[in-house]
Amino acid sequence: MVWQEGQWYVAHCNEIEIASQGTTVEDALFNLQEAIELHYEEPTASIFPSIY
């Protein structure tokens, strides 16, 4: 779903409750796609806990 709020376009995926925005419809959809990909990406630790 995409709608305009002021100067921004908001793209929202209802199925997984993720949204993003952009200055154009295309930007908003591209940013939403990136957000969805990051949501499903395997987590990686950049800082490992210390073992005492």
C-alpha positions as CSV (number, residue, x, y, z in Angstrom):
1,M,0.0,0.0,0.0
2,V,1.4,3.4,-0.9
3,W,0.0,6.8,0.0
4,Q,1.2,10.4,0.2
5,E,1.7,12.3,3.4
6,G,2.8,15.9,2.7
7,Q,5.9,15.8,0.6
8,W,6.6,12.1,1.4
9,Y,5.2,8.9,0.0
10,V,4.8,6.1,2.5
11,A,5.0,2.4,1.4
12,H,3.6,-0.1,3.9
13,C,3.5,-3.9,3.8
14,N,0.4,-5.0,5.7
15,E,1.4,-8.6,6.0
16,I,4.5,-8.0,8.1
17,E,3.9,-4.5,9.4
18,I,6.9,-2.9,7.8
19,A,6.8,0.6,6.3
20,S,9.3,3.0,4.6
21,Q,9.1,6.3,2.8
22,G,10.6,8.2,0.0
23,T,10.2,11.4,-2.0
24,T,8.7,9.5,-4.9
25,V,6.5,6.4,-5.2
26,E,9.5,4.5,-6.7
27,D,11.8,5.6,-3.9
28,A,9.3,4.6,-1.2
29,L,8.8,1.1,-2.8
30,F,12.6,0.7,-3.2
31,N,13.1,1.6,0.4
32,L,10.4,-0.8,1.5
33,Q,11.9,-3.6,-0.4
34,E,15.3,-2.9,1.3
35,A,13.6,-2.8,4.7
36,I,11.9,-6.2,4.0
37,E,15.1,-7.8,2.9
38,L,16.9,-6.5,6.1
39,H,14.0,-7.8,8.2
40,Y,14.5,-11.4,6.9
41,E,18.3,-11.2,6.8
42,E,20.2,-13.6,9.1
43,P,21.4,-11.6,12.1
44,T,25.2,-11.3,12.5
45,A,27.0,-10.2,15.6
46,S,29.6,-7.4,15.2
47,I,30.5,-7.4,18.9
48,F,30.9,-10.7,20.6
49,P,30.2,-11.0,24.4
50,S,33.2,-11.4,26.7
51,I,33.6,-14.7,28.5
52,Y,34.7,-14.4,32.1
